[in-house]
Amino acid sequence: MSDGTPFAVEAEALDWIIRQRDPAFDDWEGFTEWLELSPGHSAIYDRMAAIDAEPGDLPEPVEEISVARQPVLASRRTWLGGAMAAALVGIIGFTLLDSGATHIETAAGEQRTVALADGSRIEINGGSVIELDEDRPRFARIESGEAMFHVVHREGDPFLVEAGKARLVDMGTAFNVIRRRDGLTVAVSEGLVLYNPQRENVRLDAGFGIEASDAGGPPQVQAIDVFSVGSWRKGQLVYNGTSIAQVAEDLGRTTGLTINVSPDVASLPFRGALLISDDRQRVIDDLTALAGIRAEKQDEGWLLTR
């Protein structure tokens, strides 16, 4: 650990850059923890990485956006299973709306982190759209995609997340939300979340999740492995009976892969862990081997069939 001086932090950043050149490097959790030790670590790392890059690969200048009374939006590089996919550094995807809201959109395969003024943070997976509101500092709306919320507890001031018609009231915890095309998935790794307190009022403690369909019907609560919650941030997707259609959707969002699913395999349950890497064919091979299905290469992407 450094003494916190700029020179020492620069040395640590350079050490991370050198270590990440090794194909066997896998300490992405340690790297994420180092980034989160100080708001300045990310900026120093980006600057050192730019210096280390070839002249033709230098990213555009990074700029921080500050929204009144609300978030400082900290951009992040794109990661595929812990491998640096591209230097997508910048502020693309952040839009300040006339209403005072902040619209954040990530491309498939891109991941970003938003640091809020109250100390909470939102890790956003690829293919996602999040909206924040400067007039509601303890509020976020996930319009589509996936995000991991780390909420700071404030007595009498819960954090509210809206996803479709659902409302999630958080008392200070960590939980993952997926707003799918036809429903919602929530998984809690720490603390407590209330699902639709004005209607179903389902209490989700750590180690529990919920599946809710837009088509109606009661939401399904199930026990989950807390260590698998938000595992996409560590380059891994873990499933226990999830449909192949949802797995394909998750892979597309997290890696940028284009995966179509034939109707005869869409509802098949999938159990297992997929390691996300830059080798796209390997990801597909792992999925088909574990699921007992086939993948046909198409002009763009793959088609999953029996």
C-alpha positions in Angstrom: 0.0 0.0 0.0 1.3 3.4 -0.9 1.8 6.4 1.4 -0.9 8.3 -0.6 1.5 10.7 -2.4 0.9 11.3 -6.1 4.2 9.7 -7.0 3.4 6.6 -5.0 -0.1 6.2 -6.5 1.4 6.6 -10.0 3.8 3.8 -9.2 0.9 1.6 -8.0 -1.1 2.4 -11.2 1.9 1.5 -13.4 2.3 -1.7 -11.5 -1.4 -2.6 -12.2 -0.9 -1.8 -15.9 2.2 -4.0 -16.1 0.6 -6.9 -14.3 -2.5 -6.7 -16.5 -0.4 -7.3 -19.6 0.1 -10.9 -18.4 -2.7 -13.1 -20.0 -2.8 -15.1 -16.7 -3.6 -12.0 -14.6 -6.8 -12.6 -12.7 -6.8 -10.2 -9.7 -9.6 -8.0 -11.0 -11.3 -7.9 -7.6 -8.1 -6.5 -6.1 -7.8 -4.0 -8.9 -11.4 -2.8 -8.4 -10.8 -2.4 -4.6 -7.7 -0.3 -5.4 -9.7 1.9 -7.7 -12.3 2.4 -5.0 -9.8 3.3 -2.3 -9.7 6.9 -3.5 -11.6 8.9 -6.2 -8.2 10.0 -7.6 -7.0 6.5 -8.3 -9.2 6.1 -11.4 -8.0 9.4 -13.0 -4.3 8.5 -12.3 -4.7 5.0 -13.7 -6.4 6.4 -16.9 -3.6 9.0 -17.3 -0.8 6.4 -16.8 -2.6 4.0 -19.2 -2.8 6.7 -21.8 0.9 7.4 -21.4 1.6 3.7 -21.7 -0.5 3.4 -24.9 0.8 3.7 -28.4 0.4 7.2 -29.8 -2.4 6.0 -32.2 -4.3 4.4 -29.3 -4.5 7.4 -27.0 -8.0 7.9 -25.7 -9.9 11.2 -25.8 -9.4 13.4 -22.8 -11.5 12.3 -19.8 -13.9 14.7 -18.3 -16.0 14.5 -15.2 -19.6 15.6 -15.2 -21.1 17.0 -12.0 -24.8 17.3 -11.7 -26.1 19.8 -9.2 -26.7 18.3 -5.7 -26.4 14.9 -7.3 -23.7 12.6 -8.8 -20.2 12.9 -10.0 -20.2 10.5 -12.9 -16.9 8.6 -13.0 -16.2 6.9 -16.3 -14.6 3.5 -16.5 -12.9 1.4 -19.1 -14.7 -1.5 -20.8 -14.0 -5.0 -19.3 -14.8 -8.4 -20.7 -14.3 -10.9 -18.0 -11.5 -8.9 -16.6 -9.7 -8.4 -19.9 -9.3 -4.9 -21.3 -11.4 -4.9 -24.4 -10.9 -1.3 -25.5 -10.0 2.1 -24.1 -13.6 3.4 -24.1 -12.7 6.3 -21.8 -14.8 9.4 -21.9 -18.3 10.7 -21.3 -20.2 9.1 -24.2 -23.5 8.0 -22.9 -24.1 10.7 -20.3 -26.9 13.1 -21.3 -28.2 16.0 -19.2 -32.0 16.3 -19.9 -34.0 19.5 -19.8 -35.9 18.1 -16.8 -32.8 18.0 -14.7 -32.4 14.3 -15.0 -29.2 12.5 -16.0 -29.6 9.8 -18.6 -26.8 7.2 -18.6 -26.5 4.6 -21.4 -23.9 1.9 -21.9 -23.1 0.0 -25.0 -23.3 -3.8 -25.0 -20.0 -5.1 -23.5 -19.3 -1.8 -21.8 -19.3 -1.3 -18.0 -19.4 2.0 -16.0 -19.5 3.1 -12.4 -21.5 6.1 -11.1 -20.5 7.6 -7.8 -23.4 9.4 -6.0 -23.0 12.4 -3.8 -24.2 10.5 -0.7 -21.4 7.9 -1.1 -23.6 5.3 -2.8 -22.5 4.0 -6.1 -24.0 2.2 -9.1 -22.1 -0.3 -11.2 -23.8 -0.4 -14.7 -23.5 -3.4 -17.0 -23.5 -3.2 -20.8 -26.6 -2.5 -22.8 -28.2 -0.6 -20.0 -30.1 2.7 -19.5 -30.2 4.4 -16.1 -31.8 7.7 -15.2 -30.9 9.8 -12.2 -32.7 13.0 -10.9 -30.9 16.0 -9.4 -34.0 16.8 -7.4 -34.2 13.3 -5.9 -30.6 12.4 -4.7 -31.7 9.0 -3.3 -33.4 7.8 -6.5 -32.6 5.9 -9.7 -34.6 4.5 -12.5 -33.3 1.5 -14.5 -35.1 1.6 -17.8 -33.3 -1.4 -19.2 -30.3 -3.6 -18.6 -28.5 -4.4 -15.4 -26.9 -2.6 -12.5 -25.4 -3.4 -9.1 -26.4 -0.9 -6.4 -24.2 -0.2 -3.3 -26.4 2.1 -1.1 -25.2 4.0 1.9 -27.7 3.8 4.8 -29.4 7.0 5.9 -31.9 6.7 8.8 -35.4 7.8 7.6 -34.2 8.4 4.0 -34.3 5.1 2.0 -33.0 4.8 -1.5 -35.7 4.2 -4.2 -35.1 2.3 -7.4 -37.8 2.1 -10.1 -37.8 -0.6 -12.8 -40.8 -0.7 -15.0 -43.8 -0.8 -12.7 -41.8 -2.1 -9.7 -40.4 -0.1 -6.9 -37.5 -1.2 -4.8 -37.0 0.5 -1.4 -33.5 0.0 0.0 -32.4 0.7 3.6 -28.7 0.5 2.9 -27.3 -2.5 1.2 -26.0 -4.1 -2.0 -28.3 -5.6 -4.6 -28.3 -6.4 -8.3 -31.2 -5.5 -10.6 -31.9 -6.7 -14.1 -34.7 -5.0 -16.1 -35.4 -7.6 -18.8 -37.6 -7.3 -21.9 -40.5 -9.0 -20.1 -39.7 -8.8 -16.4 -37.5 -8.0 -13.5 -34.8 -9.9 -11.5 -33.5 -8.7 -8.2 -30.8 -10.3 -6.0 -29.7 -9.1 -2.6 -26.2 -9.7 -1.3 -26.3 -7.5 1.8 -28.9 -5.8 3.9 -32.6 -5.5 3.1 -34.7 -4.5 0.1 -38.5 -4.1 0.0 -40.2 -5.0 -3.3 -43.3 -2.9 -4.1 -44.0 -1.9 -0.4 -47.4 -0.4 -1.4 -48.5 -3.6 -3.1 -46.9 -7.0 -2.6 -44.6 -5.7 0.1 -42.1 -8.5 -0.3 -39.1 -8.4 2.1 -35.8 -9.5 0.5 -33.0 -10.1 3.0 -29.4 -10.9 2.0 -29.3 -14.3 0.2 -32.7 -13.9 -1.4 -33.9 -12.8 -4.9 -37.1 -12.3 -6.8 -38.3 -12.9 -10.3 -41.3 -10.8 -11.5 -43.0 -11.0 -14.9 -44.6 -8.1 -16.7 -47.4 -10.5 -17.8 -48.6 -10.6 -14.2 -48.9 -13.2 -11.5 -47.2 -13.3 -8.1 -43.5 -12.6 -8.0 -41.3 -15.7 -7.3 -38.9 -15.4 -4.3 -36.0 -17.8 -4.1 -32.8 -18.3 -2.1 -29.6 -17.4 -3.9 -25.9 -17.6 -3.4 -24.8 -14.2 -2.2 -21.3 -14.7 -3.8 -22.9 -14.9 -7.2 -24.8 -11.6 -6.9 -23.4 -9.2 -9.5 -20.8 -11.8 -10.6 -20.7 -10.1 -14.0 -18.5 -7.5 -12.4 -15.8 -10.2 -11.9 -16.0 -11.8 -15.3 -18.4 -14.6 -14.4 -22.1 -15.4 -15.0 -23.6 -18.0 -12.6 -26.9 -19.7 -13.1 -29.1 -22.2 -11.3 -32.1 -23.1 -13.6 -32.2 -19.9 -15.6 -33.7 -20.2 -19.1 -31.3 -20.3 -22.1 -33.1 -17.3 -23.5 -32.2 -15.2 -20.4 -28.6 -16.5 -20.4 -28.3 -15.4 -24.1 -29.7 -12.0 -23.2 -27.2 -11.7 -20.3 -24.3 -12.7 -22.5 -25.3 -10.1 -25.1 -25.4 -7.4 -22.5 -22.2 -8.3 -20.7 -20.0 -9.2 -23.6 -21.5 -7.6 -26.7 -22.1 -11.0 -28.3 -25.0 -11.3 -30.7 -26.8 -14.5 -29.7 -30.2 -15.6 -31.2 -32.1 -18.5 -29.6 -34.4 -20.9 -31.4 -37.8 -21.5 -29.8 -37.0 -25.2 -29.1 -34.2 -24.3 -26.6 -35.3 -20.9 -25.3 -37.1 -22.3 -22.2 -34.5 -25.0 -21.4 -33.0 -24.5 -17.8 -29.3 -23.8 -17.6 -27.1 -24.5 -14.6 -23.5 -23.6 -14.4 -20.9 -20.8 -14.5 -19.6 -19.1 -17.6 -16.3 -17.4 -17.5 -16.3 -14.3 -19.7 -13.2 -13.6 -21.8 -12.1 -12.0 -25.0 -12.2 -15.4 -26.7 -15.9 -15.3 -27.9 -15.8 -18.7 -29.4 -14.7 -20.2 -26.1 -17.6 -18.5 -24.3 -20.1 -20.0 -26.8 -18.4 -23.4 -26.6 -18.6 -23.4 -22.8 -22.3 -22.5 -22.9 -23.2 -25.2 -25.5 -21.2 -27.9 -23.7 -22.8 -27.2 -20.3 -26.3 -26.8 -21.8 -26.1 -29.8 -24.2 -27.1 -27.6 -27.2 -25.5 -26.5 -30.5 -24.4 -23.1 -31.8 -24.5 -22.2 -35.4 -22.2 -19.4 -36.6 -24.1 -16.7 -38.5 -23.0 -13.7 -40.4 -23.1 -11.8 -37.1 -23.1 -13.8 -34.0 -24.5 -17.3 -33.2 -27.8 -19.2 -33.2 -28.5 -21.6 -30.4 -30.4 -24.7 -31.4 -30.9 -28.3 -30.2 
